[in-house]
Amino acid sequence: MSHLIHRLKDKEIEQAQGRDRIYRLPDSGGLYLLVKPNNLKYWEFRYTKPGTKNRTFLGLGSLDMLNVDGARDKAFEMRKLLKGGMTLS
């Protein structure tokens, strides 16, 4: 059975509401929407650091400044840099 890739839809992003705690909604390719209790939303890219193998989140920007297509493009660029041996920080 193949794995299905879930991509957030505009409606899901719009309807994401703050909860008691911070939570993340996965998009695809290591991209997440971070939702804070005060309803602020930020894009994050999750990756594994080369060498240490630690999972890390890198902030890409707020939803106000970066739409879902822009965030996906940034995440794609981050994956290319990692594949090429670059270190992200």
N, C-alpha and C positions, 0 to 999 in steps of 0.2 A: 504494500500500500504506500503510495507516495504521500509526502507531507504537504499539507496545504499551507500556503502563506497567507496569513491574515494581514490585511492592510486596513488601517483605520479609515473609516469613512468620515466625510465632513460633519455629518450629523452626530456621529459618536464623539468627535472632538468637541463640538459645540455643546453637547449635552453632558460632558464630563463635569461633575460638580465636586467641590471640596468635601472631604470627609473629616473625621476626627484626626486622621493621620495622613501623611503624605503617601501617595500611591502612584504607580506607573502603569500606563497602558502600552502594551507592545504594538509596534507597527510591523516592521520587517527589517531584516538586515542589520539588527542591532540598534534600531531606532526606537526610542520610547518617548511618550508624552508624560511628563511629570506633572501631577496635579497636587497643589498644596491646599491646606485647609481654608485659606482665604480666597480660593478659586483662581489663583494665579497659575498659569500653565507654561511649562518650559519644555523644549526639546532636548533630549540627551542621547548620546551615542554610547552604547556599551560595547566594550572590547576587552580582550585579554592581553595584558602587557607582555610583550616578548621577553623572554628570560625569566621573569618572576612568575609568570602564569597567573598573576592576580587579575581578577575581573575589576574593571574600572569604568566609571561613567564620566563622560566628557560633555560639558554643557555646550549646546549649539546656539541657543538663543531662546527668547520668549516667543510665545505664540503670536503676540502682538507684532513682533518684528519679522517673524519667519513663518510663512504658511507651510502646509504639509508637503507640498512639492519641493519647496526650497530646502526643507529639513531632509527630505529623502535624497536630494542632490548632494547636500553636505555630507550625509552619512555615506553615500557612495564614494565621494572623494576621500573620506577618512579610510574606508576599506581599501581603496587603491593605494593610499600612502602606506598603510600597514603591510599590505602585500609586497610593496616595494622595499620594505625593510625600514621605513621611517619609524621614529618613536614619537608618539603623541603626548602632549602634556597640557 
